[in-house]
Amino acid sequence: MGDAVEADAILLVCSDNEANATLVKEMLDKEFTFKEAFVSTDPDKAVVDFNRYQPDVQVLVFNTVEKSERHCVELFHQDNTNHHKPHRSIILCHKEDVQKAYVHCLKGIFYDYVIFWPLTNYDAKRLSMTVHNALRELSARHGGGPSASEFAALAHSLADMETLLKHRIDQCGKEIESTDHAVVRAEEDIIAVFEKFFSQIASGRLMNLTEIRDARKEMIEPRLRAVAEMLSQMTQSADKFRKASGPHLESIHSLNALAKRVQPTVLIVDDDEFQRNIIRKILEPMNYRVVSAAGGIEALNILYKERPDLILMDVMMPDMNGLDVVQKIKALPQFANIPVIMVTGKSEKTIVTESLKAGAIDFVVKPLDREKLIAKVAGGLRANISATLLPWDSSTSA
């Protein structure tokens, strides 16, 4: 990872032991050129410090895995601010606690663990390498999709396209109306000539060639020329529109290409690993980035690390009822707008009513129907985008 990425990164070392925290910060200061690096050792100020510094990486220097986990859980439960930033948490542990740390990392509570105690066995470069990897992953994720400026430029172009389309539609309406009048007039005059012709035949007197020629020149040809001229004008106008809309159509193509680079993140919360795998296999081919949690507590910890675009929440879970998890999520401003779809094995009216009352936008019933699940996930994401991401009103863009 380059120095430029490190120079933009913020480090927070958290501990209940100031000496240990200072030691770790000094070790990392020698390896990195952080934008800023801080130490937080007062448990009563843990949430305040986290929100003040907004770290990219926090290193948890507690002497037990349980203390590190409790620190992360308290951050979530006590944090009622609007601030949220994707970050990575690295836990330092004793060699005897490796299995616990490993399990917690698998659950997504921590990004990675480093054996730090006893110091005689400590690999001094392992912590630095882990911080490198964490920052590299964050940088890759941020840089993997299109930037806001790319989308903004294309959005402005599409707004111009809307104005152009509205103008062209109005113009086409007027041209079609004029052409329609010309066609009606031409039809009336041609019919009049033929009626006169057949009337004279019926009366026994044929029109002479001079009369036919004069009728053609005076009544038929001018009308046909008028229609042809109007059709020619419409063709020219369409050609001008085609040329004018060319750059905007290129913007649409570019926007489609950018959209393919964006992977909405869907968080699956279900204690049944088999169900999580089924949903993952359904959604990943649809260009969704899928993360999962085996229970409510794990889901709350994951939320604090990276904000998903949509949550699929199981109702019945052993550690925390899915409805209770949704209520906790909706109570926090920084997560309240995330759409939640409940996944339940029951379709009773009470379950549906309670889910909607808790803040869910929809529900799906097990066993899952693939097409219904895909449609509901797509619908939930569209509703979320319409409500939160579009800063301009198309009705005023003209």
MOZIRA-V504515 format. One record per backbone hydrogen bond with DSSP energy under -1.0 kcal/mol. CO is the residue of the C=O (numbers start at 1). NH is the residue of the N-H. Records with the same first field share a line. If there is no record, write none. Layout:
CO: NH / NH
This chain:
2: 6
3: 7
6: 9
9: 35 / 36
10: 56 / 57
11: 38
12: 59
13: 40
14: 61
17: 21
18: 22
19: 23
20: 24
21: 25
22: 26
23: 27
24: 28
25: 29
26: 30
28: 32
36: 11
38: 13
40: 15
42: 45
45: 49
46: 50
47: 51
48: 52
49: 53
50: 54
56: 88
57: 12
58: 90
59: 14
60: 92
64: 68
65: 69
66: 70
67: 71
68: 72
69: 73
70: 74
71: 75
72: 76
73: 77
74: 78
75: 79
88: 58
89: 111 / 112
90: 60
91: 114
93: 116 / 117
94: 97
95: 98
97: 101
98: 102
99: 103
100: 104
101: 105
102: 106
103: 107
104: 109
112: 91
114: 93
117: 95
118: 121
119: 122
123: 126
125: 129
126: 130
127: 131
128: 132
129: 133
130: 134
131: 135
132: 136
133: 137
134: 138
135: 139
136: 140
137: 141
138: 142
139: 143
140: 144
147: 151
148: 152
149: 153
150: 154
151: 155
152: 156
153: 157
154: 158
155: 159
156: 160
157: 161
158: 162
159: 163
160: 164
161: 165
162: 166
163: 167
164: 168
165: 169
166: 170
167: 171
168: 172
169: 173
170: 174
171: 175
172: 176
173: 177
174: 178
175: 179
176: 180
177: 181
178: 182
179: 183
180: 184
181: 185
182: 186
183: 187
184: 188
185: 189
186: 190
187: 191
188: 192
189: 193
190: 194
191: 195
192: 196
193: 197
194: 198
195: 199
196: 200
197: 201
198: 202
199: 203
200: 205
201: 204
208: 212
209: 213
210: 214
211: 215
212: 216
213: 217
214: 218
215: 219 / 220
216: 221
220: 224
221: 225
222: 226
223: 227
224: 228
225: 229
226: 230
227: 231
228: 232
229: 233
230: 234
231: 235
232: 236
233: 237
234: 238
235: 239
236: 240
237: 241
238: 242
239: 243
240: 244
241: 245
245: 249
246: 250
247: 251
248: 252
249: 253
250: 254
251: 255
252: 256
253: 257
254: 258
255: 259
256: 260
258: 261
264: 289
265: 309 / 310
266: 291
267: 312
268: 293
269: 314
272: 276
273: 277
274: 278
275: 279
276: 280
277: 281
278: 282
279: 283
280: 284
283: 286 / 288
284: 287
289: 266
291: 268
293: 270
295: 299
296: 300
297: 301
298: 302
299: 303
300: 304
302: 305 / 306
305: 87
310: 267
311: 341
312: 269
313: 343
315: 322
321: 325
322: 326
323: 327
324: 328
325: 329
326: 330
327: 331
329: 332
332: 335 / 336
335: 338
339: 311
340: 361
341: 313
342: 364
343: 315
344: 366
348: 352
349: 353
350: 354
351: 355
352: 356
353: 357
354: 358
355: 360
362: 342
364: 344
369: 373
370: 374
371: 375
372: 376
373: 377
374: 378
375: 379
376: 380
377: 381
378: 382
379: 383
380: 384
381: 385
382: 386
383: 387
384: 388
385: 389 / 390
393: 396
